[in-house]
Amino acid sequence: MNSRLDALHPYPFTKLRTLLESAGPAPAGLTPIDLSIGEPKHAAPPCVAQALCANLAGLSVYPATKGEPALRVAISQWLARRYSIPAPDIDTQVLPVLGSREALFAFAQTVVDAADQPLVVCPNPFYQIYEGAALLAGAQPYYVNADPARNFGCDWLGVPAEAWQRTRLVFVCTPGNPAGNVMSLDDWRTLFELSDRHGFAIASDECYSEIYFNEGDAPLGALQAARRLGRDDYKNLVVFSSLSKRSNVPGLRSGFVAGDAALMARFLLYRTYHGSAMSPVVSAASIAAWNDEDHVRENRTQYRDKFAAVVPLLQPALDVDYPQASFYLWVAVPGSDTAFARDLYARTGVTVLPGSYLAREAHGTNPGQGRIRIALVAPLAQCVEAAGRIAQFARTTL
């Protein structure tokens, strides 16, 4: 057996199930409302279902590792429209993947050489795949704690030089999970300069990029930042995106990786043997999704309405504010975050995720402690009902 599997931590939702079991059943007479998992609940766009049904002949064809050319064109053109950059080269800079999760994991296996005691840097709290990918690649994770004074961003200059010298990969998430913070151009300038100095690759997870509040102020993307800073070859940079949140199709398992052609070539080689190729049926549905923005704008409207309804209900009782983007609220709670989540479920039937489950003890603290993550993925009425229950519970625990 692979001994590195023993280094993996229990997944947050495994820990959450155990926690809620200790709370007992949800109270009678209250419908349970689950706001713990970032699983989109809005309807999938009709164009995706129509494309799936119209292209079932693709089930009879082995998919190419590199993906359908038409899909690579659709992704490249979407990147150009969304970020006002030249369309990336579809043969060397764009690769469809089966959702960003598997690609983030596989990319670490591509760029990390376990022989030189490498580090993989990631924000803390973080999407758990970053840590698992690092450990199974034979690297040691190095956690950069979220800084509330930086809107929960990372102080890259606070990482010691000796850590950067061993770093082979940096994971970033922008907009962030769980705080919804967006990296600025200055943040990117700093990280690019460190990458040039130490030679590490940057994996920018941008799966929440299309959920934001102001239609005229979309979050800055990594490729966009690179172009603004004169890095036209995207040296050492790859971005990961997905249709799951943008288009409400998490079951489609469709996304892409784009960026540095040299890194992409090695990633393609790895995936040739890894066996992750997208079916032509899924490709056709993905093309339809990437080429349509109407459903994405409607998606943002629904999230905007939920934030506008929920935040004012919570603010009198808890320390919470709007994120820059994404569909999460990163809420400070009194006392233990695990006790808050457990007792909240026991008394109200509302499920949220303890912040400490998304983070690790690092540099003397767990930066998720004392916070909960609320995913506003349920229908508006359920989100409002849940917010009322949370606020009432919080008032009784203060």
C-alpha positions as CSV (number, residue, x, y, z in Angstrom):
1,M,0.0,0.0,0.0
2,N,1.0,3.6,-0.6
3,S,2.2,4.7,2.9
4,R,1.6,8.4,1.9
5,L,-2.1,7.7,2.2
6,D,-1.6,7.5,6.0
7,A,-0.7,11.2,6.0
8,L,-4.1,12.3,4.8
9,H,-6.4,14.1,7.2
10,P,-10.1,13.2,7.5
11,Y,-12.1,15.3,5.0
12,P,-14.0,18.2,6.6
13,F,-17.4,16.7,5.8
14,T,-16.4,13.4,7.4
15,K,-15.5,15.3,10.5
16,L,-18.8,17.3,10.3
17,R,-20.9,14.1,10.1
18,T,-19.2,12.8,13.3
19,L,-19.8,16.2,15.0
20,L,-23.5,16.2,14.0
21,E,-24.0,12.7,15.2
22,S,-22.9,13.8,18.6
23,A,-25.6,16.5,18.5
24,G,-28.4,14.0,18.1
25,P,-31.3,14.4,15.7
26,A,-32.5,17.8,14.4
27,P,-35.3,19.3,16.4
28,A,-38.8,18.0,15.6
29,G,-41.0,20.4,13.7
30,L,-38.1,22.2,11.9
31,T,-37.1,21.3,8.4
32,P,-33.3,20.8,8.3
33,I,-31.4,23.3,6.1
34,D,-27.9,22.4,4.9
35,L,-25.6,25.4,4.3
36,S,-22.4,23.5,4.8
37,I,-21.4,22.2,1.4
38,G,-20.6,24.5,-1.6
39,E,-22.7,22.5,-4.0
40,P,-24.7,24.8,-6.3
41,K,-28.5,24.2,-6.1
42,H,-29.6,26.6,-8.9
43,A,-31.0,25.0,-12.0
44,A,-28.6,23.9,-14.7
45,P,-29.0,26.0,-17.9
46,P,-31.2,24.4,-20.6
47,C,-28.5,24.8,-23.2
48,V,-26.3,22.2,-21.4
49,A,-29.1,19.6,-21.2
50,Q,-30.0,20.2,-24.9
51,A,-26.4,19.8,-26.0
52,L,-26.0,16.6,-24.0
53,C,-29.0,15.0,-25.6
54,A,-28.1,16.1,-29.1
55,N,-24.6,14.6,-28.9
56,L,-25.1,11.1,-27.5
57,A,-23.3,9.6,-30.5
58,G,-20.1,10.8,-28.7
59,L,-20.5,7.8,-26.3
60,S,-19.2,5.6,-29.1
61,V,-15.9,7.4,-29.4
62,Y,-12.8,7.2,-27.3
63,P,-12.1,10.8,-26.1
64,A,-8.7,12.5,-26.8
65,T,-6.6,13.4,-23.8
66,K,-6.1,16.9,-25.3
67,G,-9.8,17.4,-25.6
68,E,-12.0,18.3,-28.5
69,P,-10.5,21.2,-30.6
70,A,-13.9,23.0,-30.6
71,L,-14.0,23.0,-26.8
72,R,-10.4,24.3,-26.6
73,V,-11.5,27.1,-28.9
74,A,-14.6,27.9,-26.8
75,I,-12.4,28.0,-23.6
76,S,-9.8,30.1,-25.2
77,Q,-12.3,32.6,-26.6
78,W,-14.1,32.7,-23.2
79,L,-10.8,33.6,-21.5
80,A,-10.2,36.3,-24.0
81,R,-13.7,37.8,-23.5
82,R,-13.7,37.5,-19.8
83,Y,-10.3,38.9,-19.0
84,S,-9.6,41.1,-22.0
85,I,-6.5,39.2,-23.0
86,P,-5.4,37.7,-26.3
87,A,-6.9,34.3,-26.8
88,P,-4.5,31.6,-25.4
89,D,-3.1,29.1,-28.0
90,I,-5.5,26.2,-28.1
91,D,-2.7,23.7,-28.9
92,T,-0.2,24.7,-26.2
93,Q,-2.0,26.8,-23.5
94,V,-5.4,25.3,-23.0
95,L,-6.5,21.8,-21.8
96,P,-10.0,20.6,-20.8
97,V,-10.2,18.7,-17.6
98,L,-12.8,16.7,-15.7
99,G,-13.5,19.5,-13.2
100,S,-10.9,21.5,-11.3
101,R,-10.6,19.1,-8.4
102,E,-8.9,16.3,-10.3
103,A,-6.8,18.7,-12.3
104,L,-5.5,20.5,-9.1
105,F,-4.5,17.1,-7.7
106,A,-2.9,15.8,-10.9
107,F,-1.0,19.0,-11.5
108,A,0.8,18.6,-8.2
109,Q,1.9,15.1,-9.2
110,T,3.3,16.6,-12.4
111,V,5.4,19.5,-11.0
112,V,6.6,18.1,-7.6
113,D,9.8,15.9,-7.4
114,A,9.7,14.1,-4.1
115,A,13.5,13.5,-4.1
116,D,14.4,17.1,-3.0
117,Q,12.3,17.4,0.2
118,P,9.9,19.9,-1.5
119,L,7.4,22.2,0.0
120,V,4.0,23.1,-1.5
121,V,2.7,26.4,-0.2
122,C,-1.0,26.9,0.3
123,P,-3.3,29.4,2.0
124,N,-4.8,28.5,5.4
125,P,-7.8,27.9,5.5
126,F,-7.8,26.1,2.2
127,Y,-9.5,23.7,-0.2
128,Q,-8.5,20.3,1.1
129,I,-7.3,19.0,-2.3
130,Y,-4.3,21.2,-2.1
131,E,-3.0,19.5,1.0
132,G,-3.8,16.0,-0.2
133,A,-2.2,16.6,-3.6
134,A,1.0,17.8,-1.9
135,L,1.2,14.9,0.6
136,L,0.6,12.2,-2.1
137,A,3.2,13.9,-4.3
138,G,5.7,13.4,-1.5
139,A,5.8,17.1,-0.5
140,Q,5.3,18.8,2.8
141,P,2.6,21.5,2.9
142,Y,3.6,24.9,4.1
143,Y,0.6,26.9,5.3
144,V,0.3,30.7,5.0
145,N,-2.3,31.8,7.4
146,A,-5.1,34.1,6.3
147,D,-4.7,37.6,7.6
148,P,-8.0,39.4,8.6
149,A,-6.1,42.7,8.3
150,R,-5.5,41.8,4.6
151,N,-9.1,40.8,4.0
152,F,-8.1,37.2,4.7
153,G,-5.3,37.4,2.1
154,C,-1.8,35.9,2.4
155,D,1.3,37.8,3.4
156,W,3.6,36.2,0.8
157,L,6.6,38.3,2.0
158,G,6.2,36.8,5.5
159,V,7.2,33.4,4.2
160,P,10.9,32.8,5.1
161,A,13.5,32.6,2.3
162,E,14.5,29.1,3.4
163,A,10.9,27.9,2.8
164,W,10.7,29.6,-0.6
165,Q,14.0,27.8,-1.6
166,R,12.3,24.4,-1.1
167,T,9.0,25.4,-2.6
168,R,8.0,23.8,-5.9
169,L,4.3,24.8,-6.1
170,V,2.1,27.5,-4.7
171,F,-1.7,27.0,-4.6
172,V,-3.8,30.1,-4.6
173,C,-7.6,30.4,-4.6
174,T,-9.1,33.7,-5.9
175,P,-11.8,34.4,-5.2
176,G,-11.0,32.6,-2.0
177,N,-12.6,29.7,-0.2
178,P,-13.9,30.4,2.4
179,A,-13.6,34.2,2.7
180,G,-14.3,35.2,-0.9
181,N,-11.2,37.5,-1.0
182,V,-9.7,38.4,-4.4
183,M,-6.0,38.8,-5.0
184,S,-5.0,42.3,-6.2
185,L,-2.5,43.2,-8.9
186,D,0.0,44.0,-6.2
187,D,-0.5,40.6,-4.6
188,W,0.2,39.0,-8.0
189,R,3.2,41.2,-8.6
190,T,4.7,40.0,-5.3
191,L,4.0,36.4,-6.0
192,F,5.4,36.5,-9.6
193,E,8.6,38.1,-8.3
194,L,9.0,35.4,-5.8
195,S,8.3,32.7,-8.5
196,D,11.0,34.3,-10.7
197,R,13.5,34.3,-7.8
198,H,12.8,30.7,-6.6
199,G,11.4,28.9,-9.7
200,F,8.2,27.5,-8.3
201,A,5.0,27.0,-10.2
202,I,1.8,28.8,-9.3
203,A,-1.6,27.0,-9.5
204,S,-4.4,29.6,-9.4
205,D,-7.8,28.0,-8.5
206,E,-10.5,30.3,-9.9
207,C,-13.6,28.2,-9.7
208,Y,-15.6,31.0,-8.0
209,S,-14.5,33.7,-10.5
210,E,-18.0,34.2,-12.0
211,I,-19.9,34.7,-8.7
212,Y,-19.6,38.4,-7.8
213,F,-21.8,41.4,-7.0
214,N,-21.0,44.2,-9.4
215,E,-21.5,43.4,-13.0
216,G,-19.0,46.2,-13.9
217,D,-16.3,44.9,-11.5
218,A,-15.5,41.3,-12.2
219,P,-12.7,39.7,-10.1
220,L,-9.1,40.0,-11.4
221,G,-7.8,36.7,-12.9
222,A,-4.3,35.4,-12.8
223,L,-3.8,35.4,-16.6
224,Q,-5.2,38.9,-16.7
225,A,-2.8,40.0,-13.9
226,A,0.1,38.4,-15.8
227,R,-0.6,40.3,-19.0
228,R,-1.0,43.6,-17.1
229,L,2.5,43.0,-15.6
230,G,4.1,42.2,-19.0
231,R,4.2,38.4,-18.4
232,D,2.8,37.5,-21.8
233,D,4.1,34.0,-21.7
234,Y,2.5,33.3,-18.3
235,K,5.8,31.9,-17.0
236,N,5.3,29.4,-14.2
237,L,1.6,30.1,-14.1
238,V,-1.4,27.9,-14.7
239,V,-5.1,28.7,-13.9
240,F,-7.9,26.2,-13.1
241,S,-11.5,26.9,-13.7
242,S,-14.8,25.0,-13.8
243,L,-18.3,25.1,-14.9
244,S,-19.6,23.7,-11.6
245,K,-20.2,27.0,-9.9
246,R,-20.4,29.2,-13.0
247,S,-23.1,27.2,-14.7
248,N,-24.6,25.1,-11.8
249,V,-23.4,21.8,-13.3
250,P,-21.2,20.1,-10.7
251,G,-22.2,16.7,-12.0
252,L,-20.9,17.5,-15.5
253,R,-17.3,17.4,-14.2
254,S,-16.0,19.9,-16.7
255,G,-13.3,22.6,-16.4
256,F,-10.0,23.6,-17.9
257,V,-6.4,24.4,-17.2
258,A,-4.6,27.2,-19.0
259,G,-1.3,29.0,-18.9
260,D,2.4,28.4,-19.3
261,A,2.9,26.3,-22.4
262,A,6.0,24.5,-20.9
263,L,4.1,23.5,-17.8
264,M,1.0,22.5,-19.9
265,A,3.1,20.2,-22.1
266,R,4.3,18.3,-19.0
267,F,0.8,18.2,-17.6
268,L,-0.5,16.8,-20.9
269,L,2.1,14.1,-20.8
270,Y,1.1,13.1,-17.3
271,R,-2.6,13.0,-18.2
272,T,-1.9,10.8,-21.2
273,Y,-1.1,8.1,-18.8
274,H,-3.4,9.2,-16.0
275,G,-6.4,8.5,-18.3
276,S,-8.5,11.6,-17.6
277,A,-10.1,12.5,-20.9
278,M,-13.4,14.3,-21.5
279,S,-16.2,12.5,-23.4
280,P,-17.3,14.2,-26.6
281,V,-20.8,14.3,-25.0
282,V,-19.6,16.4,-22.1
283,S,-17.4,18.4,-24.4
284,A,-20.5,19.4,-26.5
285,A,-22.4,20.4,-23.3
286,S,-19.3,22.4,-22.1
287,I,-19.1,24.3,-25.3
288,A,-22.7,25.3,-25.0
289,A,-22.1,26.5,-21.4
290,W,-18.9,28.5,-22.1
291,N,-20.5,30.2,-25.1
292,D,-23.6,31.5,-23.1
293,E,-23.4,34.3,-20.5
294,D,-27.1,34.9,-20.0
295,H,-27.5,32.0,-17.5
296,V,-24.3,33.2,-15.7
297,R,-25.7,36.7,-15.2
298,E,-28.9,35.2,-13.9
299,N,-26.9,33.0,-11.5
300,R,-25.2,36.0,-10.1
301,T,-28.5,37.8,-9.7
302,Q,-29.8,34.9,-7.6
303,Y,-26.8,34.9,-5.3
304,R,-26.9,38.7,-5.1
305,D,-30.5,38.5,-3.9
306,K,-29.6,35.9,-1.2
307,F,-26.7,38.0,0.2
308,A,-28.9,41.1,0.2
309,A,-31.5,39.2,2.2
310,V,-29.3,37.2,4.6
311,V,-26.4,39.5,5.6
312,P,-28.7,42.2,7.2
313,L,-30.4,39.4,9.2
314,L,-27.1,38.1,10.5
315,Q,-25.3,41.3,11.2
316,P,-27.1,42.3,14.4
317,A,-26.2,39.0,16.0
318,L,-22.8,38.1,14.5
319,D,-19.6,39.5,13.0
320,V,-20.2,39.1,9.3
321,D,-19.9,41.1,6.1
322,Y,-20.2,40.7,2.4
323,P,-17.3,38.9,0.7
324,Q,-15.7,40.3,-2.5
325,A,-17.0,37.3,-4.4
326,S,-18.1,33.6,-4.2
327,F,-21.2,32.3,-2.4
328,Y,-19.8,31.9,1.1
329,L,-20.0,33.9,4.3
330,W,-17.0,33.6,6.6
331,V,-18.6,34.4,10.0
332,A,-17.0,35.0,13.3
333,V,-18.9,33.2,16.1
334,P,-18.6,33.4,19.9
335,G,-16.6,30.6,21.5
336,S,-15.7,27.3,19.8
337,D,-16.7,27.1,16.1
338,T,-17.3,23.3,16.5
339,A,-19.5,23.8,19.5
340,F,-21.4,26.5,17.7
341,A,-22.0,24.3,14.6
342,R,-23.0,21.3,16.8
343,D,-25.4,23.2,19.0
344,L,-26.8,25.2,16.1
345,Y,-27.8,22.0,14.4
346,A,-29.2,20.5,17.6
347,R,-31.4,23.5,18.3
348,T,-32.3,24.8,14.8
349,G,-31.6,22.0,12.2
350,V,-29.3,24.3,10.3
351,T,-26.0,22.8,9.2
352,V,-22.9,25.0,8.7
353,L,-19.2,24.1,8.5
354,P,-16.8,24.8,11.4
355,G,-14.0,27.0,10.1
356,S,-11.3,25.0,12.0
357,Y,-12.2,22.0,9.8
358,L,-10.9,23.9,6.7
359,A,-7.6,24.9,8.3
360,R,-4.6,23.5,10.1
361,E,-2.7,24.5,13.2
362,A,0.2,26.6,11.7
363,H,2.5,29.2,13.2
364,G,0.9,28.8,16.6
365,T,-2.8,29.1,15.6
366,N,-5.6,27.6,13.5
367,P,-6.9,30.6,11.5
368,G,-10.3,28.9,11.0
369,Q,-11.0,28.7,14.7
370,G,-13.9,30.9,15.9
371,R,-15.5,31.0,12.5
372,I,-18.1,29.2,10.5
373,R,-18.5,28.9,6.7
374,I,-22.1,29.4,5.4
375,A,-22.7,28.4,1.8
376,L,-25.7,30.3,0.4
377,V,-26.5,27.6,-2.1
378,A,-30.0,26.7,-1.0
379,P,-33.1,28.5,-2.4
380,L,-33.6,32.1,-1.3
381,A,-36.5,31.2,1.1
382,Q,-34.4,28.5,2.8
383,C,-31.4,30.8,3.1
384,V,-33.6,33.5,4.7
385,E,-35.2,31.0,7.1
386,A,-31.8,29.6,8.0
387,A,-30.4,33.1,8.6
388,G,-33.2,33.9,11.0
389,R,-32.6,30.7,13.0
390,I,-28.9,31.3,13.1
391,A,-29.3,34.9,14.3
392,Q,-31.8,33.8,17.0
393,F,-29.5,31.1,18.1
394,A,-26.5,33.4,18.2
395,R,-28.4,36.0,20.3
396,T,-29.1,33.3,22.9
397,T,-25.5,32.1,23.1
398,L,-23.8,35.6,23.5
